[in-house]
Amino acid sequence: MTQPLGAALSLEQVTVTFSAPGRDSAGYTAVRDTTIVIAAGEFVSVVGPTGCGKSTLLNIAAGLLEASAGDVRVHGELLAGINREAGYMFQSDALLPWLSAHDNVALGLRYRGVHESTVRVKVTAWLARVGLGAHGHRYPHQLSGGMKKRVALAQMLILEPKILLMDEPFSALDIQTRQLMENELLELWSADRKSVVFITHDLEEAISLSDRVIVLSAGPATRPIGEFMIDLPRPRDVAEIRMTPRFVALHTQIWSAMKDEVLKGYAQSQHH
């Protein structure tokens, strides 16, 4: 089946309202009239203040949450139910502690009923690709934070999703490990250019990884208030690219669009 050109994923005029018991009957609108389109093979980061609905948008894209209004399309088709084209990587580790790294990576293939000999070959190959060839027998508690993220990456990518949904996946790591993982992600991504939606509140991370950065307003009723093309050359080393004049100029430009919203979001968080 040929993949239609253009959008891999589109959120069209999406609104998400949660009913709030004990509050007014209108409920709480997390996201309002939001349209975001991700082209095939495009790496897009979504940034915004804490609590502005970034994860809500990702859950809508994954089909884990239904929009109150608006549509989600995957390669042009209306999404109903779970997005089978997407892999999801969470902020916290979703590894099962009683399974080895090998078996955690194998999990999705086994659920799909793939033959065990094929599972073994694929898992071995993916562990090697993420630099854990010698660590497949280890359990999550025996792995460092960076190693756990590598297992989670392999666990997602082994299923060959066309779209990667990533919710602040590296935010818990120290800065050196984080930059190693960002470079690792870019290297894996550049091999077959999947479409990526990357949620982060770290503007430097967003710029150094992405083709485009979308800025969201402070919640409630968050919506995009700006989008910026990131015209930095690839391949990139995330530590080196941050030293370049163009990076600094982009950071200044995007931060000036974000600053008021971050302050607004902070002020709101003080009242709750």
Number of C-alpha atoms within 10 A of each C-alpha: 3 4 10 11 10 13 18 24 27 22 22 16 17 22 24 24 18 13 13 12 10 7 9 9 9 11 13 16 18 21 27 21 16 19 16 19 16 21 18 20 19 20 23 27 26 26 26 28 25 16 17 23 24 26 19 18 25 20 19 22 27 24 18 13 15 22 22 14 14 16 19 27 18 22 21 15 12 12 21 12 12 15 20 13 16 24 21 23 22 16 17 13 16 14 20 13 13 11 16 20 29 24 21 22 30 24 18 16 19 13 8 9 9 12 10 12 8 11 21 15 10 17 24 18 15 22 23 15 14 19 13 21 15 10 17 18 14 15 19 20 11 14 14 12 17 18 19 20 25 23 28 22 24 26 28 19 21 20 18 14 17 21 29 22 23 21 21 19 23 23 15 14 15 11 11 11 16 20 18 14 22 20 19 18 15 20 15 17 18 13 8 10 16 21 23 26 24 24 26 24 18 15 18 18 23 23 27 24 25 22 20 18 24 20 24 25 24 26 22 17 18 24 26 19 15 13 18 16 13 18 13 17 8 11 12 15 17 20 16 10 20 17 10 11 10 14 19 14 11 18 17 12 12 19 16 11 16 22 13 14 22 20 13 15 20 15 11 14 11 7 6 5
